[in-house]
Amino acid sequence: MSDLKNRLAMERRLERRQRRREEYHRGLRPMAIAAWNITKEHNVGSLVRTAHAAAAAEVVLVGERDWNVEAAKTAELYTTVTQLPDIEAFRTHLESRRWNLVAVELDERAVNVFDAEYPERPCFLLGAELAGVPAELLDDAELVVQIPQWGLVPSLNLAIAGSIVLYDYLAKLHGQGSLNRPDGGLVDQNAGEPEGGDDVDHKG
Ligand SMILES: C[S@@+](CC[C@H](N)C(=O)[O-])C[C@H]1O[C@@H](n2cnc3c(N)ncnc32)[C@H](O)[C@@H]1O
């Protein structure tokens, strides 16, 4: 291919990417996912990837930690990740964005996820790998939700727990007939290709 053709092809790719990014941003849902003081970086990547897939408006990381983009599989390029240093900053952020706090935790005041009725504009908060969600944030939460387990290991991986609850919320919106674009990205049997594009990493 000539230089000119290469350049034109590149420009078209960039324009397509920009259009898809704008379209994605227009379709963001009023929900967020937050994590308290995560220590394992790949868990942050996994949460960002789920938040991105579900079209959550943002991921909020509370606590001073670096995180690894690897597990996010490019999702971090499109999903807003807000880092906040402490609980006070988190509370201020929740208020300014009008998020309603939903703690995801194994706790005696928690309701079973199957019975959960979520508030509007939920911000789902996951706890740290070892210490869980701090007591003061459990106190702040409008709802505490837990995922039943039948195994002998006492808890789920936090990114998995976050993903289950986020999609439970979407499933309930769908059940009420209020989820827009319910079939986003599903493989179309006629077309045979998932939605996505040349800048999206489908693997991993
Ligand atoms: C590995 S767990 C924390 C460990 C837990 N504190 C313990 O005593 O073993 C990390 C986080 O994942 C979430 N989590 C894990 N399993 C859960 C479940 N069954 N229901 C709700 N949240 C869960 C919570 O947010 C929790 O703080």
The ligand as an SDF file (V2000), in Angstrom:
LIG
                    3D

 27 29  0  0  0  0  0  0  0  0999 V2000
  -12.3540  -11.5990   49.6600 C   0  0  0  0  0  0  0  0  0  0  0  0
  -13.6350  -10.6550   50.2850 S   0  0  0  0  0  0  0  0  0  0  0  0
  -13.1030  -10.1240   51.8890 C   0  0  0  0  0  0  0  0  0  0  0  0
  -12.7470  -11.2180   52.8110 C   0  0  0  0  0  0  0  0  0  0  0  0
  -13.6380  -11.3290   54.0020 C   0  0  0  0  0  0  0  0  0  0  0  0
  -13.6810  -10.1040   54.7760 N   0  0  0  0  0  0  0  0  0  0  0  0
  -13.2000  -12.4880   54.8640 C   0  0  0  0  0  0  0  0  0  0  0  0
  -13.4380  -12.3940   56.0420 O   0  0  0  0  0  0  0  0  0  0  0  0
  -12.6890  -13.4540   54.3460 O   0  0  0  0  0  0  0  0  0  0  0  0
  -13.4480   -9.1410   49.4160 C   0  0  0  0  0  0  0  0  0  0  0  0
  -14.7280   -8.4500   49.1130 C   0  0  0  0  0  0  0  0  0  0  0  0
  -15.4610   -9.1950   48.1580 O   0  0  0  0  0  0  0  0  0  0  0  0
  -16.8480   -8.9840   48.3540 C   0  0  0  0  0  0  0  0  0  0  0  0
  -17.4730  -10.2800   48.5730 N   0  0  0  0  0  0  0  0  0  0  0  0
  -16.8810  -11.4910   48.5240 C   0  0  0  0  0  0  0  0  0  0  0  0
  -17.7760  -12.4650   48.6870 N   0  0  0  0  0  0  0  0  0  0  0  0
  -18.9740  -11.8800   48.8340 C   0  0  0  0  0  0  0  0  0  0  0  0
  -20.3160  -12.3480   48.9990 C   0  0  0  0  0  0  0  0  0  0  0  0
  -20.6040  -13.6420   49.0490 N   0  0  0  0  0  0  0  0  0  0  0  0
  -21.3120  -11.4500   49.1010 N   0  0  0  0  0  0  0  0  0  0  0  0
  -21.0490  -10.1380   49.0370 C   0  0  0  0  0  0  0  0  0  0  0  0
  -19.8120   -9.6270   48.8620 N   0  0  0  0  0  0  0  0  0  0  0  0
  -18.7940  -10.4750   48.7530 C   0  0  0  0  0  0  0  0  0  0  0  0
  -16.9750   -8.0220   49.5090 C   0  0  0  0  0  0  0  0  0  0  0  0
  -17.0470   -6.7150   49.0080 O   0  0  0  0  0  0  0  0  0  0  0  0
  -15.6710   -8.2430   50.2530 C   0  0  0  0  0  0  0  0  0  0  0  0
  -15.3170   -7.1440   51.0460 O   0  0  0  0  0  0  0  0  0  0  0  0
  1  2  1  0
  2  3  1  0
  2 10  1  0
  3  4  1  0
  4  5  1  0
  5  6  1  0
  5  7  1  0
  7  8  2  0
  7  9  1  0
 10 11  1  0
 11 12  1  0
 11 26  1  0
 12 13  1  0
 13 14  1  0
 13 24  1  0
 14 15  1  0
 14 23  1  0
 15 16  2  0
 16 17  1  0
 17 18  1  0
 17 23  2  0
 18 19  1  0
 18 20  2  0
 20 21  1  0
 21 22  2  0
 22 23  1  0
 24 25  1  0
 24 26  1  0
 26 27  1  0
M  CHG  2   2   1   9  -1
M  END
$$$$
